[in-house]
Amino acid sequence: MSERRDEYLLRAAFIVSTTGDWVFRFALPLLVLQLTGSALLAAFTYALEFVPYVLVGLFSGVVADRADRRRLMIGCDLASSVVIGGIALLCLLEQPPLAAVYVSAFLLACMRPLYFPAFQGFLVDRVAPPRRPVMNAWVQGSESLLNMLGPIAGVGVVAFLGPAVASAVNAVSFILSAVLVLLTSKAGAVVRAHAPLAKALRGMGPDLLTGFRLLFADPVLRSGTILLTVTNFAVHCVEANLVYVVTEATNQSTFVLGITVAAQGAGAVVGAAFVPRLLGRFSEGALLSAGMGALAVALALPAVSTNVLVLAPAWAVAGAATSLIVVGWFTYRQKVVDAAFMGRVVAVNRAISFAAILPAALLGGWMAAALAPAALFAVAGVLQGIAWLATARGLVGKAGRAEPAVEALAAR
């Protein structure tokens, strides 16, 4: 009963915390685009959110495995609340300094690489194995629903409340998330020793190497990490520059942009709703192959036309494909990696995959401005097509529910 209670509290905390992230995730790139008129600077603002996953993320997994994950999540939410308060002060200025906007966005983004490995590890601690595919699908579906509503809500909240008040509301949302995590039980189904945070920060080198070793010891995890890095590059070539492509390059309205991103979220919600049932009939590898292929088609289709009648359905397919990929990958990884090492494996995995986002965003910004949106979508589609072929014909496509666990390698 306590496990299910913790599961519901984790769900609520995830919703509240992720909602807080969305208020400025969409609005900040749009603000920079309005201030500078530069597609590259707007893309850089978007990509800046993912830089800490490389700079901070490698070590955050070690911290998440060593420290009290519950306290770490609470600390991240409270620190996010403080940073958002700083953004509220910036919003009171008539012309916010661009450098200050970047610094604030970067500091806020530094919280997520710490929070996510702790959340994933905490999920394994508190959610029983039979419930994990359902929980993974719920997390992906909820995040996708927020991806659908977030852009519209982000712009709407800032427009109706004003940036300063919107920031204050956002700060409160992070405090609420911290309270929800605080209400979870102190001990879960998995008993795990943890160290004080100060001690957890010491001598992380060996534990970090363990994360790399566990990730690359399993051939499926190794191949999947490489293929997901290619996928991240292809997707974020387009996604980081979607604001520019829709509002500047093709002279469409922000309403069209909202519909497009909302379609992506709707597709992802539908995909996540069916994934638990599909996992009961098909292997994780089969879902990954199907998702990779569908995503390749979705990325390439707008090369024909960026009209909303083409772009929105393509992005809906991309959302559904992403759900297949994410839930399939998470479920397989949770089965082959022991809970004690989950934080560092997740962090290393994400750091490698997310390293592709900044160069992808900048390359995509250059292609969209110097060439044409059609070239951008065509290149992204070809790259993802290569990733799909490698998945379908390789080890990742054959990954199944009976794969052996790799946690024993940590003891070698």
Secondary structure, 3 states (H helix, E strand, C coil): CHHHHHHHHHHHHHHHHHHHHHHHHCHHHHHHHHHHCCHHHHHHHHHHCCHHHHHCHHHHHHHHHHECHHHHHHHHHHHHHHHHHHHHHHHCCCCCCHHHHHHHHHHHHCHHHHHHHHHHHHHHHHCCHHHHHHHHHHHHHHHHHHHHHHHHHHHHHHHHHCHHHHHHHHHHHHHHHHHHHHCCCCCCCCCCCCECHHHHCCCCHHHHHHHHHHHHHCHHHHHHHHHHHHHHHHHHHHHCCHHHHHHHHCCCCHHHHHHHHHHHHHHHHHHHHHHHHHHHHCCHHHHHHHHHHHHHHHHHHHHCCCCHHHHHHHHHHHHHHHHHHHHHHHHHHHHHCCHHHHHHHHHHHHHHHHCCHHHHHHHHHHHHHHHCHHHHHHHHHHHHHHHHHHHHHCHHHHCCCCCCCCHHHHHC
